[in-house]
Amino acid sequence: LVTIGISIIAADLMLAIWTGTTYQFQPPEWLFGAAELPVISVIKSSGDAVYIMYPIYRLSVLAAAVAVGIGLWLFLNRTRIGMMIRAGVNDREMLSASGVNVQLVFALVFGLAGFAGVVGGTALSIAPGEDIRYLLASLIVVIVGGLGSVPGAAIGALLIGLAEQFGLAYFPTYGVVLTFLIMVVTLAVRPQGLMGGR
């Protein structure tokens, strides 16, 4: 009850400060602009090639996502704190009995998730109710990728992200069905997820 009360107070405080309007964080100015990729999009009648231009910010987010994914895997599998996090997920009582402050460990995990939210907030709009959409997408990614697998989460996120974008481009009305279709097929063929263990 105390945790629920604190969550309600925090939500009310955030609404009082930022109101219920939609926000989007602005990335630093040095990330604005476009970079020329070595991929030809069109060849002109003169024979000159036109290369694809892609936003520098999106390339930076992609590079940061790859770096964070590798760092997260190393952190969870090669450090003592990562071992505590995995143990806390599997058996919180036993970890607490061994003398580890479980609440402090989980507060660290919450801080890492907050950092991811700040990075994502520059690319996605932030508004009341958007959290449900992101949580649903995260749930589908975890189901497709497999519980407890960082590479599985990366593969699942790639599949779901591509499905969403292709759905928006080719049949926007039913685009969201693609993501659920991938989830249903995964659950039917491999219930533990693509990279999840039994």
N, C-alpha and C positions, 0 to 999 in steps of 0.2 A: 504493500500500500504506500509505503514511503517513496519507493521508486516511481510509482505511478503519479503520486502527488508532485514530485520534483519535475517529472516530465511535463506535466500539465502547466506548472508554473513557468518552466523554461519556454514552452511553446507560446504561452500568453505574453511573456516578456519579449520574445522575438517578434510577435505580431505587433506589439506596442511600439517597438523600435523601427522595424522595417515596413510595417503595414502589410496589407494583403496584395500589393501590386507585384507585377512580374519584374524580375531583375535579371541582368546578365552582366557578369564581371567582364571588364575589358582587359585583354592581354596587354603586355608591355608593347610600346611602340615599335621596338626593334623586331617584333614578330609579325608586323604587318607587311603586306606585299606578297609577291608570288615568286616561286622558283621554277626555272625551266627544267623539266625532267627529260631524261634521254629516251623518251618514248614518242614516236612520230604519230601525230593524230591525223594529219592531212598532207598530201603532196600536191602542191600547186601545179597549174598547167605549165608554169615556167620550169618545173623540176625542183623547185625549192621545197624543203621539208618544213612543216610547221610542227613544233614540239609542244607537248602538253604543258600548260602552266598550272601549277598547283600551289595553294596557299602555304606560306612558310609556317604559319601557326599550326596547321594540320600535320605537317611533316614533323614539327617539333613535338606535338602531342603523341604521334606515333612512336618517335624515338624515345620519348619519356616513358611511354607505356611498355615498350620492350625492355628498357633498362629497369623499370620498377618491377616488372614481372620476373626478370632474372634475379634481381636483388631480393625480392620476396621469397623466391624459391630457395636461394642460398640462406636467407635469414631463418626460414622455417626449418630447414633441414640440416644446417651446419652450425647453428649457434645454440647456446644454452637457453636463451630466452625463447627461441623458436621451439625448442623441445618442451619448455613449460607451457607454451600456448597450445601445442598439439595434445599434451597430457591434460590440460584444463578442458579442452573440448571433449575428450574421451571420458575422463573421470575427474570431475572437479573436486569431489570430496577427498579422493585419495591424494590429489596434488596439494590440497589445503592441509591435509594431515601430515604431509612431509615437510611442512614449515614454509611453504611458498605463499605469498600474499596474492591470492587469485584475483582479487578485485583490482590490484595495481597492474597485474599482467593484462587483464582485460581492458583496463583504461588505456594502456599503451596501444592495444589493437584498435580501440575506438578512435584514438588519435590518428593512427595510420589511415583509417577509413575517412576521417575528416579531411586529411590531406588530399585523398583521392577526390573527395567532393569539391574541394577548392579548384583542383585541376579541371574537373569535369564542368564546373560552374562557368568556366570561360567559354566553353563550346556549347553548352546547353542552357536553356532558359530555366530560371528558378522562380517558381510560383507555388502558392499553396495548392496541394493536391498532386504536384509533380512527383513527390516521393513514392506514391503508389505505383506510378508507371515504371520508375527506375527499380523499385523493389521487385516488381513482377518480372521485368527483364532479367534482373539478377538471378531470380529463382529459376527461370527457364535456362539460363546459362549454366548454373550449377547442376541442374538435372541433366542437361545434355553432356556437359563436360565430365561430371562425376564428382562426388563428394570427396573433399580432402586432396584434390589434385590441382596444383597450380597450372601445369601444362594443359590439363583438361579444361580448366576455366578459360584459358587463352583460346583453345580451339573452339570451345562452345561460344565464346564471345564473338569470334570471327565468323562462325557459321550464322549465328543469330543476327549479327550486324549486317552481313551481306544479304541475308534473307529479307530483313526489313527494308534495306535500300532498293533491292530489286523489286520487292513488292510495291514500294511507293512509286517506282518508276513505271512499272508495267501494268499493275492493276491496283491503284491506290485504295479503292473501296474495300478490297479483300486482302490487302497486303499483310495485315496483322495475322491472318490465318496461316501464313507460311511459317511463322515462328512456332505457333502451336502445333502445326503439322510436323515440324522437325522434332519437337518434344515428344509427341505421341509416337512417332516412328522409333525414336531412341528408346522410349520406355518399352515398346513392344519387342524390339530386337535385342537391346542390351540394357536391361533395367538399371544396372549400376552406373550407367553413363559410359562415354567413350573411353575415358582414362581412369575410371573409378575401379577400386578393388571390390571384391565380393564382401 
